[in-house]
């Protein structure tokens, strides 16, 4: 949860309700105190995650508004990266057929 001070004494709180694919993230999606979406993808991963946030505002009263009224849903899509394959052969590689040339 992140609280943001609005006009006057009003506070707004963003609460993460659901992340459908948490393994997609090294750092889960959050709304920062500046109101920006922030997250970090896990390395070498691709996929889709649906994220839900609720916004609670106290209208300057100090008491949160019913959180079930406003839910914001969006989808984060991490596209696969076409990386060159990488591998190493053991230092003593041998041919399967036993010949001197492979």
C-alpha positions as CSV (number, residue, x, y, z in Angstrom):
1,X,0.0,0.0,0.0
2,X,1.2,3.5,-0.9
3,X,-0.4,6.7,0.5
4,X,-0.5,9.9,-1.5
5,X,-1.4,13.3,0.0
6,X,-4.0,15.1,-2.2
7,X,-5.4,18.5,-1.9
8,X,-5.9,19.7,1.7
9,X,-5.9,16.9,4.2
10,X,-7.2,14.2,1.8
11,X,-5.1,11.0,1.5
12,X,-5.4,8.4,-1.2
13,X,-4.1,4.8,-0.8
14,X,-3.4,2.4,-3.6
15,X,-3.8,-1.2,-2.6
16,X,-2.6,-4.1,-4.8
17,X,-5.5,-6.6,-4.9
18,X,-4.2,-9.2,-7.3
19,X,-1.3,-10.1,-9.6
20,X,-2.2,-13.1,-11.7
21,X,1.3,-14.1,-12.6
22,X,3.7,-13.1,-9.8
23,X,6.6,-15.2,-11.2
24,X,6.8,-12.7,-14.0
25,X,8.2,-10.1,-11.6
26,X,11.3,-9.6,-9.6
27,X,9.6,-6.7,-8.0
28,X,5.8,-6.8,-8.0
29,X,3.8,-3.9,-9.6
30,X,3.0,-1.0,-7.2
31,X,1.7,2.5,-7.6
32,X,4.4,4.9,-6.2
33,X,3.7,7.9,-4.0
34,X,4.1,10.0,-7.2
35,X,1.2,8.0,-8.7
36,X,3.4,6.1,-11.2
37,X,3.3,2.3,-11.9
38,X,6.5,0.7,-11.0
39,X,7.7,-3.0,-11.4
40,X,10.7,-5.0,-12.3
41,X,10.5,-8.1,-14.6
42,X,12.3,-11.3,-13.7
43,X,15.3,-11.9,-15.9
44,X,14.8,-14.0,-19.0
45,X,11.1,-14.2,-18.6
46,X,8.1,-13.5,-20.8
47,X,4.3,-13.7,-20.3
48,X,1.2,-11.9,-19.3
49,X,0.0,-10.8,-15.9
50,X,-3.4,-9.2,-14.9
51,X,-3.0,-6.7,-12.1
52,X,-5.8,-5.2,-9.9
53,X,-5.5,-2.1,-7.7
54,X,-8.0,-0.4,-5.5
55,X,-8.0,3.3,-4.7
56,X,-9.1,4.3,-1.2
57,X,-9.6,8.0,-0.5
58,X,-10.5,9.5,2.9
59,X,-12.0,12.8,1.6
60,X,-10.1,14.5,4.4
61,X,-12.0,12.7,7.1
62,X,-9.3,10.2,8.1
63,X,-11.7,7.3,7.4
64,X,-11.2,5.3,4.2
65,X,-14.0,5.1,1.7
66,X,-15.4,1.6,0.9
67,X,-12.6,-0.1,-1.1
68,X,-15.0,-2.4,-3.0
69,X,-16.3,0.4,-5.2
70,X,-13.3,1.3,-7.4
71,X,-11.0,-1.4,-8.7
72,X,-8.6,-0.7,-11.5
73,X,-7.5,-3.6,-13.7
74,X,-4.8,-3.7,-16.4
75,X,-2.6,-6.2,-18.1
76,X,1.2,-6.2,-18.3
77,X,2.7,-8.1,-21.3
78,X,6.4,-9.0,-21.2
79,X,7.4,-10.0,-24.8
80,X,10.0,-12.6,-25.3
81,X,13.5,-11.4,-26.4
82,X,15.1,-13.3,-29.3
83,X,18.5,-14.0,-27.7
84,X,21.2,-16.0,-29.4
85,X,21.6,-19.5,-27.8
86,X,24.5,-19.9,-25.5
87,X,26.3,-23.1,-24.5
88,X,29.7,-24.5,-23.8
89,X,31.1,-27.9,-24.8
90,X,33.0,-29.8,-22.2
91,X,36.8,-29.3,-22.6
92,X,37.1,-33.0,-23.7
93,X,34.5,-33.6,-26.3
94,X,34.6,-36.9,-28.2
95,X,32.8,-38.1,-31.3
96,X,30.0,-40.5,-30.8
97,X,31.1,-42.9,-33.6
98,X,34.7,-43.1,-32.3
99,X,36.2,-41.7,-35.4
100,X,39.1,-39.2,-35.4
101,X,37.1,-36.5,-37.1
102,X,33.7,-35.1,-36.2
